[in-house]
């Protein structure tokens, strides 16, 4: 008889093997074939309309309330194709020329990062689940050296270790969210050393989120980025990410927008600063909604 624990372990093992196969096989497939396969997979997911697809559609509906049902369906397909592109790139990145790749993104607002680094008090970069955050990290490592980030501890442990090894191979310093030293201590150490900390901050994973108004609806964002800035004096920089593609050649690229610093003079300013981060996120998500890979719940008033 198969127990619930046995079934869970079988599912976890299948996930681990699937990702392992992806990292081995996708990088060996010619680029045109990989593009076709991942696009086809995204279109299949759209037709099946699973829970993640339905959640993405609901979230995009809040971002683009002007769309009718057909327009929202089309945007959801584009969003799934964008998410598939992220995974295609993630599987292929380890075998690519990182130095050459780091020179390709278009970076808007780089002066905000350079000025913050020159001040020597560290930088907190707040990101969304948009575009390819691994490519943003690759550019950042080439620009200013390794940075520190926190990752969720996945199951099984072997899958978590694969993701850690993957991101460490790109030059990231990884701290586990659970199962080790409290990550805030490592983040504070990096900031006090004048380094960069990157946190994906468009979804709250705790019960301690800061209430914000996001696209006109009630949501919560994590307090971590603003709290770290308040406690260390580091600069807080919201960053937007999106994909690009040349309409003539089809060449793929990446665009990063570094917003001006958000002031967080003390802990009392954390709620207002978090709202300003949400406002900055909304600017870029509204302009590039198809590249916001949010397949989880964000708004409290959406079912």
N, C-alpha and C positions, 0 to 999 in steps of 0.2 A: 504493500500500500504506500502511495506517495503522500508524504505530509506536506503541509504548507511550506515549512522550512526547506524541504527537499525541492519543491517546485520553485521557490524563490532562488535557491542556489543554482538550479538548472538555468533559469532565466538570466541570472547574473553572469554565469559562465558563457552563455550564448552571446551576451553583449560584449564580453571581453574578447571572445574569439572573433566576433564580427568586426570590432574596431581593429584588432590585430591584423585581420585579413585586409581591411581597408588600407592601413598604412603600408602593407607589403604590396598589394596588388594595384591600387589606384595609381601609385607613382610610376608603375611599369607600363600603364596603358597610354597610348598616344593621346595628346591633349584633345584633339577633336573628338575622339571616342569617349573620353572622360566627360567632356562637356555634354555630349548627347545623352550619356547614361544618367548623369545627375539631373539633367533637365527632365528626362523621362520619368525619373523617380519622383521628382517634385510634382509633375502633372498627375501621376498616379495617386499621390497623397491627396491632391486637391479633389480628385474624383471620389476617393473613398470618404473624404470628409470626416476623418477621425477627430478625437477630442482636441488634439493640438491644433489642427486646422480650424476647427470651429472657434477655438479661443483666439487664434490669430485673426480670424475674420471679425470677431466681436471687438477686438482691440483696434483694428484698423477702421472699423466703423466709428469708433469714438474719435479717431484722428481725422477721418474724412466723412463727417456727417452729411456732406453735400451729395455723396454718391448714392445712386439708386442700387437696387439689388444686383443688377448685371455689372455695374461698375465696381461694386464691392467684391463680387466674385472674381473679376479680372484682376483687381489689386491683390487679392489673396493669392491667386496663382503666381503673380509676380513676386509676392513676398516669399512663397515657398521656393520658387526658383532661386531667389537671392540667398535664402538659407542653405539650399543645396550647393550653391557656389561656395559659400563659406566652408562647408565640409569638404568639398572637392579640393579647395586650396589647403585646408588643414592636413589632409592626407598626403598632399604632394609637397608641401613646404619643406619637410625634413631633407628631401633629396635635391632641393633647388639651391641656386647660388644666392646665399643670403646677402652678400655684399651688393650684388647687382640689383636684387629686389629692393633693398633699402633705399636705393637712389631713385626709385620710380614714383612713389606716391607724391601727390600734390599736397603740400602742407600750408594751410592758411592760418595766419596768426602765430607763426613760430616765434615772433618777437616777444610774445607774452611768456612763453616757456623760457626763452633765453634770459629775459630780465629776472624772472623768478629764480632761475638757477644761479645767476650772478649774485643775487642777494644772499645766498648761502644758507637759507633757513629751510631748505627742502621744498618739495612741490607735491601736492596731492592732485592727481589727475582723476577726474570723475568721468566715466564713460557710460555709454549705453550699449545694449546688445544689438549693435548695428554694424553693417559692413563686415569687415574682418579685423577684429581687435588684436589678433595675433600679428597681422601685418603692421598694425600701428605700433605694437610692441617691438617688432623687428626694426622699424624705422627709429624708434626711440633709443634702442640699444646702440645703433650705429651713430646716433646723434649725440647722446650724452652718457652712454654707458649703461650697465645693468640696472634694472629697477626692481622693486619689490611689489608683489601682488599676493592676494589671497585666493585660494580655490576651494570649492566645496569638495568634501571627501566623498568620492563616489564608491559604489559597491559594484563588484567585489574589489578588494584592495588591489588586486593585480591591474584592474582597469584604471583605478586612481593613479597607480604608479606609472602606467603608460602615459597618461596625460601629463604628469609631473615631468617625466623624462622628456616628453615632446617639447614642453614649454621651456624647460631648462636648456634644451639643445638650441633654443632661439636666443638664449641669454637672459631669461627671466629668473629672478629669485622667488621661489614659491614657498608660501606659508600655508599650511592646512588650516581650514576654518575650525576643525575640531580634531581631537586626538593627539594634540601636542601642546607646546607652549601657547598660551593665549596669543593669538596673532597680533593683537594691538601692540604688544611689547616689541615685537620685531618691526612693526611698521613705524613706531615711534623712534626706534634706534636708527632706522634708515633715514627718517626725516631729520633727526638731529645731526646726522652725518652729512646733511645737505643733499641727500639723494632724492630720487623720484619714487613715489608710491602710486600705483595705478589701481583703481577700484571700479568695478562695474557697479553702477549705482542707480539703475532705473527700476529696480524691483526690490522690495523689502522682504528679507527671508526670516525676519524675527518678529517678535510681538512688540518691538520698541521703536517702530518706524515713526518718522516725523510726518504729521498730516500736511498734505500739500494739495493745491488745486492744480490739476494736470489736464490740459485740454478741456477745461471747464468742469471737470468731474473730481470727486473726492478720491484721493489715493494716498499712499504712504511711501516715502523713500527712506532709505537707510540714513541714520544720522552720522555714520562713520566718517565720511569725507570732511564734513564741516567740523565735526568734533575734533578730528586730528589736527585740522588747520588751527582751530581755536587753542588747543592745548600745546602746540609746538611752535606756532608762529609761521608755519609753512604757508605758501600760497596755494589757493584752491582754484584749479582751472577746469571748468567743464570742457569736454571735447566731444565733437560730433564726428561720426564716421559714415562714409557711404562708398558704394562701388561706382565705378565709371566704366564705360565701354565706348570705344570709338565707333560711331555709326557707320563709317566707311570701311575701316580695316577690321573691325571686331576686336581690336586689341583691348584687353581688360586692364583696368587700373584702379587706383584707390585715392580717395580724397579725405583729408583730415582737417577739421576746423578747430583750432584752439581758441576758445573764447577768452575775453579779458578776465582777470582774476576777480573772484567773488570775495568781498571783505568779510572776515569772521574775527572781529576784534576780541571776542570773549565767548564763553559758553552760552551766555544769554542770547547771543546772535545766531546760534545754530539753527533754530527754526526758520528765521528769515533768510539765512544763507541757503538752506536746503530748498526753499521755495525759489530762490534765484537760480539755483542749479536746475530745478525742474523747468523753469522758464527757458533756460538756455537749451536744455534737451529738446523741448517742444519745438523750438525754431528749426532745428535740423531734422527732427523726425517728420515735421509737417512738410518740409521741402523734399524729403526722400522717404516716404512712408514704406515703400516696398522693401527697403533695406533694414527696417527695424524688425529683428527676429524675436518678437515677444510672443511666445506660445504659452505663456502662463498668465494668471490673473494679475491685473494691476489695479483696477478701479473697484472700490467697495460697492458701488451701486450697479455693477454689471453681474448678472447671475453666473 
